[in-house]
């Protein structure tokens, strides 16, 4: 488990499938993620649980839980490179009642703390729809900087959409979140790199 101030991150499990499917069936939720179809297929999800969801070498997929156990979203890292010490991150707050309450910022900060302090990464990046102001504000609050624009990168709702590329470096994260350098995070699990 990875602990934030107000949330906990835990690996995805099979009981999360109905909730993930419900979020991905919600057109408004998917619009902010830049998708128009549900990417969750039962058989593939089951295979992923024992496959890519269970391995944390180059990717990690987590549910975002509140202290009372309510699951409100998911956050993940992919394309982790030990050579460049970099990774890409994504987040989805699927529970609309949790939007705008700072949970996404807390979840992203907790994941970055894990990636920078436990996995020793140098750089983490993401892409975000250029019109998703709420997400961009959250990412900037965490410490991400806009690095460029992918013009007409996605097509949905009958038109093309730009995406912003945002990134944050290890020293930038530490400068913004100095107390997190000494905060304890339970990242026990298989080996030294996989959250339990």
C-alpha positions in Angstrom: 0.0 0.0 0.0 1.1 3.6 -0.7 -0.3 6.2 1.7 -1.2 9.7 0.9 -2.6 12.3 3.3 -6.2 11.5 2.5 -6.1 8.4 0.3 -4.4 5.0 0.0 -3.2 3.4 -3.2 -3.4 -0.4 -3.5 -2.9 -2.8 -6.4 -6.1 -3.5 -8.4 -8.0 -6.7 -7.6 -10.7 -8.7 -9.3 -13.5 -7.1 -7.1 -12.6 -3.8 -8.7 -13.9 -4.9 -12.1 -17.6 -3.9 -11.7 -16.6 -0.4 -10.5 -14.1 0.1 -13.3 -16.7 -1.0 -15.8 -19.2 1.4 -14.4 -16.8 4.3 -14.6 -15.8 3.4 -18.2 -19.4 3.2 -19.2 -20.0 6.8 -18.0 -19.5 9.1 -21.1 -18.7 12.1 -19.0 -15.9 10.3 -17.1 -14.5 8.9 -20.3 -14.6 12.2 -22.1 -12.1 13.6 -19.6 -9.9 10.6 -20.2 -10.1 11.1 -24.0 -11.8 7.8 -24.7 -15.2 7.0 -26.3 -15.4 3.2 -25.6 -15.0 1.0 -22.6 -11.5 -0.5 -22.5 -12.3 -3.0 -19.8 -12.9 -6.5 -21.1 -13.6 -9.2 -18.4 -11.2 -11.9 -19.7 -8.4 -9.4 -20.3 -8.9 -7.8 -16.9 -8.6 -11.3 -15.3 -5.4 -12.0 -17.3 -4.0 -8.6 -16.3 -4.5 -9.2 -12.6 -2.1 -12.1 -12.7 0.0 -10.5 -15.5 0.8 -6.8 -15.9 -1.1 -5.7 -12.8 0.9 -8.0 -10.6 4.3 -6.9 -11.9 5.8 -3.6 -11.0 9.0 -3.5 -12.9 7.9 -1.2 -15.7 4.3 -0.5 -14.8 2.0 -0.3 -11.8 -1.8 -0.1 -11.6 -3.5 1.1 -8.3 -7.0 1.7 -7.0 -7.4 5.0 -5.1 -9.2 4.3 -1.8 -10.5 6.7 0.9 -9.8 5.9 4.5 -13.2 4.2 4.9 -12.4 1.8 2.0 -14.5 3.6 -0.7 -12.7 3.3 -4.1 -12.9 6.5 -6.0 -10.5 6.1 -8.9 -7.3 4.5 -10.3 -3.8 5.8 -10.9 -1.0 4.1 -12.7 2.5 4.4 -14.0 3.7 2.9 -17.3 6.9 2.7 -19.4 9.2 2.9 -16.5 12.8 2.9 -17.8 15.7 2.2 -15.5 18.0 3.5 -18.2 16.5 7.0 -18.4 15.0 6.8 -14.9 11.6 8.0 -16.2 8.0 6.9 -16.4 4.6 8.1 -17.5 1.6 8.4 -15.2 -2.2 8.5 -15.6 -5.0 9.1 -13.2 -8.8 8.7 -13.3 -11.2 9.8 -10.6 -14.2 7.8 -11.7 -16.5 8.6 -8.8 -18.0 12.0 -9.8 -18.9 12.8 -6.2 -15.1 12.9 -5.5 -14.3 15.4 -8.2 -12.9 18.8 -7.2 -12.0 17.7 -3.6 -8.2 17.3 -3.9 -8.2 13.5 -3.9 -6.5 13.4 -7.3 -3.8 15.8 -6.2 -3.2 13.6 -3.1 -3.1 10.4 -5.1 -0.7 11.8 -7.7 1.6 13.2 -5.0 1.6 9.8 -3.2 2.5 8.0 -6.5 5.2 10.5 -7.3 6.7 10.1 -3.9 6.9 6.3 -4.5 8.4 6.8 -8.0 11.0 9.3 -7.0 11.9 8.0 -3.5 11.5 4.3 -3.8 12.1 3.7 -7.5 14.7 6.5 -7.8 13.3 8.1 -11.0 14.6 11.3 -12.4 11.6 12.4 -14.5 7.8 11.6 -14.6 5.5 12.8 -17.4 1.9 12.7 -18.4 -0.5 14.0 -21.1 -3.7 15.8 -20.5 -6.4 17.2 -22.7 -5.7 20.9 -23.3 -9.2 21.9 -22.2 -9.3 19.9 -19.0 -8.6 22.9 -16.7 -9.4 21.1 -13.4 -6.8 18.4 -14.2 -4.2 20.9 -15.3 -4.6 22.9 -12.1 -4.2 19.7 -10.1 -1.1 18.7 -12.0 0.4 22.2 -11.6 -0.3 22.1 -7.9 1.6 18.8 -7.6 4.5 20.5 -9.5 4.2 19.4 -13.1 5.2 21.9 -15.8 3.8 22.2 -19.3 6.5 21.1 -21.7 4.6 21.2 -25.0 1.5 20.6 -27.0 0.5 17.5 -29.0 -1.7 19.2 -31.6 -4.8 17.3 -32.8 -3.6 14.3 -30.9 -7.0 12.7 -30.1 -10.2 12.4 -32.1 -13.6 12.1 -30.4 -16.9 14.0 -30.2 -16.5 14.6 -33.9 -13.3 16.7 -33.7 -9.6 16.7 -32.9 -8.3 17.7 -29.5 -4.9 18.9 -28.4 -3.1 17.4 -25.5 -0.5 19.0 -23.2 2.7 17.2 -22.3 3.6 17.9 -18.6 6.6 16.7 -16.7 8.2 16.9 -13.3 11.8 16.2 -12.2 12.8 14.6 -8.9 14.4 17.7 -7.5 11.4 19.8 -8.4 9.1 17.4 -6.6 11.3 17.5 -3.5 11.4 21.3 -3.6 7.6 21.5 -3.7 7.0 18.7 -1.2 9.9 18.8 1.3 8.1 17.1 4.2 7.5 14.0 2.0 11.2 13.3 1.9 11.1 12.1 5.5 7.5 10.7 5.5 7.3 7.0 5.9 5.6 5.1 3.1 4.8 1.4 3.4 6.0 0.0 0.1 6.7 -3.5 1.3 6.0 -6.3 -1.1 7.7 -8.8 -3.4 11.3 -7.7 -3.9 12.2 -4.1 -3.1 10.1 -2.3 -5.7 6.6 -3.6 -5.6 3.9 -2.2 -3.3 2.0 -4.7 -1.3 
